[in-house]
Amino acid sequence: MNMAHLLVIIPLFISFFGIYYYILTGNKYDEKVRFIPFVFLCIVMDAVLSIIITAYAIPNPAKIILTFSLVLWVLTFLFLFLYKLMEKRRLSGISIWMFLLPVLILTAAFFIYLLYPGLSEAQENNLLVSGYSGGILLSTFYLGVLFYKRSKIKKIHYPQQNLVNILSIQLEIVWIFLIVWFIINFRTEKLFSEPLYMFFKLMEIAVLFTFYFYLFELYKNKLRQEKLTRLKGFVSVPEMLVTADIPPQSTGEKNDEPIVIPENHYRKSLLNAKKLDAYKNRVEDFFEHNKKVYLDPDFNMKFLSSHTGISRYHLSQVFNVAFHTSFPAYVNRKRIIYACELIKESNGSLTVSELMEKCGFRSRASFYNHFKKVIGCMPGEYLFS
């Protein structure tokens, strides 16, 4: 098996696995994945056609036209995906067809060209030049639109920002390479050669890997959401825990006096001392009955509120007044303590990424920051401290 065959088989397998994870994400109409399967299908078609062309020795013009056409479609669907992420709203059918129109025209022109039998060497060269020119113009147009969109929202953190940056860089690499190759080989017969073919394949693999890991993350997030749904079966602290601990209140009892908070933050709706203490016990009972629920990255105050029957506003008071900390700080402290246990149990063999995932952190910077704040040193220093 030579390098060319390997560069056909690798994207083919990545595409199959990508489609598999796309199916597992569940909602095929989800805007976050809407254009990804088209990219995978174009790569699969390209791989199949490459095998057929090699097997039946179809003339070179057909190979050029089919390869260029599929590359242009991959480029278009990749652009639509990125544009959708930055637009942050559903694309209308008119918008989609407007962006598809250039590649439709180029593809139709290529196939009309292919219908002419026995292309001369000059005609083949014209076909190469036309293909390159169309690809460069199309990629220039798409990159221009993306740059414009990014300039409009550069001060706003939009979802999947890292993904947009990675795929944009990959598009820019292809665009620069095409221009340089075209300038160098414009007057030669090497416009479509083995090195260029391998470059296209390597970039296909890079894009496919990016989409593969993106879909894999979406699938993991889906599992987390399903886990949260199952968490509804956790033991919720019953209301009797509060009513049993709080005797009927009478106006004049000393215990009915509100807790004094220097900052006056909750002056308008302070809980009295007994109710605050009862709510604190209810929160502690929840964490006692539902150990490690805080390790889920999607665990939040809304979830805690729904399972304790305490409003989020009152929960905020409970944590700030009774626990003398905020809800995020309370949860992150529990996560860091658990991370220390994992570090000792594994004798430092776990990577930072594995620790983050097991402890419910989404960001490496956030993990380091909270670890330093709670423990006083970095994770790598903790084992030997």
Helices and strands as residue ranges (DSSP letters): H 3-24, H 36-56, H 60-87, H 93-114, H 121-153, H 161-185, H 194-231, H 240-245, G 254-256, G 267-269, H 273-289, G 293-295, H 301-308, H 312-317, I 318-322, H 327-346, H 352-359, H 364-375, H 379-382
